[in-house]
Amino acid sequence: MAEKNEPQATAFVPGRIGVVGLGLMGGSFARAFRAENVDVYAWNRTRSTLELAEIETVRGELDDDTVPTCELIILAGYPQATIDWLHEMAELISPGAIVIDTVGVKRKICEECEAIAAGHDWTFVGCHPMAGTQYSGFAHSRATMFKGAPMVVVPPSGMDDFERVEILERLKALLAPCRFGSFTLATAPVHDRMIAFTSQLCHVVSNAYVKSPTSRDHHGFSAGSYRDLTRVARLNAPMWTELFLDNADYLSDELGIIIKNLQDYKDAIDEGDAEKLEALLADGDRIKREIEGR
């Protein structure tokens, strides 16, 4: 990227996509669009990854010249890197364009990115594709990553109902090659509270679980339960550290709840209290069945 950016009058090319960050998420977006012959331009911190992507996936580099030509720009980096890139390139984005992110927290991202967008004629919309794997990097990205997956959308707080509907319909059309299964509107606080439970807590528990000394001897004694619980123990530590701390209040609340619940099970086991233990297990089973509707 250039050290200094000047506004350009170039109008965007309808349907053209820009992707910032070619990791698992950004790479999968790029591949999905490429599979449908959509023009994709990309920027990546590591030059060698961008050069690899240019061979078969992206049309060229997302730079000062190509940013103004994109109708949709997808910010697929770490939280602070997402904010920094948008701040640096804000003046180059064409009027009428849409900028979305893929970050797993929304309060900080939406607050800061909406502030950057204020005063410009393009729109920032907070987004979170609910898809992924325990692996990271462009090499693990795939065009089908988002097929059937939910996409959470956090429209700007100042939008009225008609504007929200309009921007959502545009996003659905632009993201059609990704084949998302659903689009869910949410506020940033609702998103962060839910994600603390459905994603972040799972990663913390899985990561802590494998720290048992017994884990090193599991081969030959483990099957589906072990695989399911440990899948997300493998993670990108710098990225998840940033995400956890940006959502520390909600995540800490969820950790407090599970620690208390685990203590209840431990107490019942230590006390040899079969009645209490059975009641705890039955209650968990009942809640799971209620949640799943059966």
Secondary structure, 3 states (H helix, E strand, C coil): CCCCCCCCCCCCEEEEEEEECCCHHHHHHHHHHHHCCCCEEEECCCHHHHHHHHHHCCCEECCCCCHHHEEEEEECCCHHHHHHHHHHHHHHCCCCCEEEECCCCCHHHHHHHHHHHCCCCCEEEEEEECCCCCCCCHHHCCCCCCCCCEEEEECCCCCCHHHHHHHHHHHHHHCHHHCCCEEEECCHHHHHHHHHHHHHHHHHHHHHHCCCHHHHHCCCCCCHHHHHHHHHHCCCHHHHHHHHHHCHHHHHHHHHHHHHHHHHHHHHHHCCCHHHHHHHHHHHHHHHHHHHCC
